[in-house]
Amino acid sequence: MSVSQADALLHQDAMKCLHQALKASPVLASSGEKRLSAVGDFVFNLGISRYKYSTFKKRVDDEDWSNAAIECNRWVFAGGKKLKGLIVRREVEAELLLG
């Protein structure tokens, strides 16, 4: 696979996740690019099923951005362990949610 093919697949996957996020939370269409990017990244990394059934989604749908950021920051565990990489990723997503 070439680099350009890999880039195309990554772009396709990212767009799919953005569309899934918008379908699950239509409020994102009018909430700004940063917030859509944050939720799209969350969906890309954790999957639409985890997002759809989360308190994080409820906060997003309520446009309760400060509590959405708090909920987002709770998703930092993998294999029962808190991971630094996930902490950093969630912090960036939380910042995007706040504005």
N, C-alpha and C positions, 0 to 999 in steps of 0.2 A: 504494500500500500504506500502510495506517495504521500508526502506532507500535504499537498493540496487536497488529496482525497480524504485524508484524516481531518483536515480543517473543515471540509464540506460536511463530513459526518457529524463533527462536533457542533457546527452551526445548525444542522438539521435537528439534532437532539435538543439543543438549547431552545430552538424555536418551538419544538413540540412541548417542552416544559412550560414555556411562556403561555402557549395556547391553553394548556391544561390548567394553569393557574388562573387565567382569565375566565375559563369556563366554570371553575369551582368557586371563584370569587369575582363576579362581574364588577364589583365596586372598584377593582384595580384599574379598570379602563379609564377612570377619571381621577385616579389617586396620584398620578405622576409616575414618571419613568423610574425614579429611584426606588419607589415602593414596589413597583412591578418587577424590577430587577431583583430586589431582595427576595420576594416570594418565588420568583422564577428560579433563582439560585437554590433556594431551600428545596423546591420540588425536584430540581435537577439532581440534587445530592441525596435526598431522602425518599423521593417518590411521591406521586400524587396521592396514593392511599394514606400514607402517614399524614400528609397535609390535610386531606379532606376530613379526617376524623379527629383533628387536633383542636385543643383550646386556642392555639395560635391562629388557626383559620377563623374561629369565632371572633377573636379580637380584631382581625383584619376586616371581616365582614361588618363588624360594628364600627369600623374606622376609629377604633380605640388604639391609636398608634403607640402610645407610651406603654400600654399593657401588652400590645403585640410584640414590642421589642423585648419586654421581660420574658414573655413566653418563648420567643425565638431563642433567647439565651439559655433556655433550659435543655435544648437539644445538643448536648455536648458529650454524650456518653456513647461509647461503642464497646461491645463486649463487657459491659458493666464497669468500664473505666472511663474516667474523665480524660479527654484527649486535648492537648494544647492546640493542635491544628483545628479541631472543631470549635474550641473556644474562640480562636481568632476569627474563623469564618463566621460564626454566629454574631460576634461583636461587629463585624463589618456589615452584616445584614441588618442588625439592629440599628446601626447608625443610619443606614439608608431608609429604614422605616420611619425614623424620626425626622427626616426631612431633607 
